[in-house]
Amino acid sequence: MNVSGTWKKGKELRGHPEERAVRGRLQEEAVMQLGAVFAGWCALLSSLTAGSGLLHQFSSPRPPPEQRLLGELGLTTAARPRARSLGGRRAPGSTAGDVCVCPPVLGTFAVLSLMTGSAVERLVPEPLGGNLSGIEREQLDAQRVGVAAALAFGSGALMLGMFALQLGVLSTFLSEPVVKALTSGAALHVLVSQLPSLLGLPLPRQIGCFALFKTLAAVLTALPRSSPAELTISALSLALLVPVKELNVRFRDKLPTPIPGEIVMVLLASVLCFTSSLDTRYNVQIVGLLPGGFPQPHLPSTAELPRILADLLPIALVTFAVSASLASIYADKYRYSIDSNQELFAHGVSNLISSLFSCFPNSATLATTSLLVDAGGNTQLAGLFSCIVVLSVLLWLGPFFYYLPKAVLACINISSMRQMFFQMQEIPQLWRISRMDFAVWMVTWVAVVILSVDLGLAIGVVFSMMTVVCRTQRVQCLALGLAEGTELYRPLRESLKLLKVPGLCILRYPSPLYFGTRGQFRRTLEWHLGLGEGGEEAPKMDGPPDRVAEPVRVVVLDCSGITFADAAGAREVVQLASRCRDAGIHLLLAQCNASVLGTLTEAGLLDRVTPEQLFVSVQDAAAHALERLEPTGPKTCTVWV
């Protein structure tokens, strides 16, 4: 199709004041839109080869083929114009929102679009005066397009580098509270970003920290200027979409096909706006001209890369974190497994190839993924239908979306977010299960909402790691006693009927022994064995004290709970062995795993103890200790040699 012919056709459409003002900008941004289909096909190819977890065939009971067909086809009807609503005002423009609606779970993510817009605005700011000639405007937009494409290229290359280094393991640091808080907070950002379109307020997008509150303040300030017509359209759209989505979820097994609420809403709104001239009579914001065709691919300017290095890592990490989080949520829901390295490869290829067609960074998107699940799509066939529909729209059907109100798109986005908000219902249960996990959830969510998604993600991961360290430092060294009539040794705090031999102390330390826990380990052992200074404050212990009138002569250290030990922890054990030898206490070590035993040996443990003091089990060590305390003749026990 001739691109210039498409623009002329757009000019022949019934105009309105806004169209005359933005037609030139849309034409200048057309190159970004022209590459959407090819980029979409490349994204589909990458997901097919990489097996993105979000596109995995769900292992839950599948609906019949005709239900999946309508669900997956219905998804794509709103995906194409919906993507337009998430673009910025200028390059990267609203038309660039079509970068990856193929496959449907990859596309424009509002938070990622805001991060891209923030970088573009910082590097290529809009002139304060705003009075630019056509040539100057064209040059400015070309620079902004170049920066956006360079961001996509750089983030894609970075993710491919992470894939080459097999850094998908980083997803293990995304604990469940972090994942759910991140997606819930990001969903709130998406919701607030759609409020201006929902109310018909032409407000600039806010970027950076506190962007959510800045947007809310701007909306509240401009609320008296909201459009009654668009407010009515939004209310009617939500009144239709929300009940329909609930019906589809509640009666999925009984309905022959899901009710295509998005299709009905898009068609009704477009026809109503066209027949009633809402755009000219009531200044209703509409999608407008959608340029079509294909551009020539070209490599983004590498000269921009040094200026955007500081933005590439946050964008790549947010892309990976959001995608891995969504994949893990739906993997748990539908009981299938994902490969984080495949996710890196899929998104890296998608961003890298999309950048060749002047597209900005894309990722998994909350709204479209939820929309896909609600629509009944559960196979990669959804990507094929999305490609076909977007291709048709670009080549032939673009003018039919001309009169689609942007408020309807905002309602589709908002109604698709409800599953993300439903995650907040789990907060009371999380409080009952683990206060620490509740704290991780709240800290991550508050950081995401107040600051930004990238900073909130970093804070959430760091705080989650800190809770792990705190948990290891709060462990209690357990004194063990013999259960009568058995050979089992249990913590003395569990029962008063456990036997404790005078002069024998059996201790279990149930935590890794590393630099963060070495101090707690030393204080605990000193308290139990009486090795501490007289004026030293005793650490807080759980259970009755183990000091008895008779001093400890033999101590058995059960190392079964020490999963690993670093150099600092190993040296602490060696020092303990030296102090016990000086104090006349016979130290026995039991049940050390091979890794811990190797670390202790390298730290010089065998210079302080003999191999006969290392035992395979606590029972053998206790038997040897009893023999030492009450000599009754030779006994056979298993030592670790």
Secondary structure, DSSP 4 states (H G I P E B T S, - for coil): --HHHHHHHHHHSPP-HHHHHHHHHHHHTHHHHHTHHHHHHHHHHHHHHHT-GGGSPP-SPPPPHHHHHHHHHHHHHHHHHHHHHTS-SSSS-GGGGGTT-SSTTEE--HHHHHHHHHHHHHHSPPPSS----HHHHHHHHHHHHHHHHHHHHHHHHHHHHHHHTTGGGGGGGS-HHHHHHHHHHHHHHHHHHTHHHHHT--PPPP-STTHHHHHHHHHHHHGGG--HHHHHHHHHHHHHHHHHHHHHHHTTTT-SS---HHHHHHHHHHHHHHHHTHHHHS---B------S-PPP-PPPGGGHHHHHHHHHHHHHHHHHHHHHHHHHHHHHHT----HHHHHHHHHHHHHHHHTTTPPP-EE-HHHHHHHHHHT--STHHHHHHHHHHHHIIIIIGGGGTT-BHHHHHHHHHHTTHHHHHGGGGHHHHHHH-HHHHHHHHHHHHHHHHT-HHHHHHHHHHHHHHHHHHHHHT--PEEEEEPTTSS-EEEGGG-TT-B--TTEEEEE--S-BSTTTHHHHHHHHHHHHT-S-TTPPPPP-SSS----SSPP-EEEEE-TT---B-HHHHHHHHHHHHHHHHTT-EEEEE---HHHHHHHHHTTGGGTS-GGGEESSHHHHHHHHHHHHS--S-----B--
